[in-house]
Amino acid sequence: MCELYSGTEAALFEIKTRSIRLDGHVTSIRLEAVFWQILNQIAEEANLKLSTFLTRVYHERLDATGDISNFSSLLRVACTTYLNNQQRIALKSALTEAM
């Protein structure tokens, strides 16, 4: 069973850094190659450039919460939402997990 996960091609989890411009400031984002691939796919399906898509996600999150403490993590979670047929994954509470 674990071979499905452990046998992943090393290129998929290689860290890639990309620079993007948000509000006139250049910032670097470090993600595994597979997440960049998924983000590109999401952007293409929305008929957006990747940079436009990332900027929209950034601004929508900032407008909703007033803060983005870890944009890279937000992007990884966005990818899991996409892979889960656009359904957000809810964390189980500690009490539920103990059962």
C-alpha positions, 0 to 999 in steps of 0.5 A: 500500500505505501509503495503508491506513496513512497514510489513517487518520482523524485522530480515531483517532490523537488522544490522549485522556487518561483518569483512573482509580483504581488502589489508591485513587490517581488516575492519568492514562492517555494513549492514542490514541482507537483504543486506548480504543475497543479497550479498551472493546470488550475490557472489554464482551466480558468483561462488565466496566466499563473501569475494572475491566478496567484494574485487573485488567490492572494487578494481574495484571502487577504480580503477575507481574513486580513492576513496571509501568514503562509501563502505557500501552504495556502497554495498547497491546500488550494491544490488539495481542494482542486484534486478533491473535485473542488471540495474543501477538506475539513480537519477532523477534530481531535475527539473524532480522530481518537474514536 
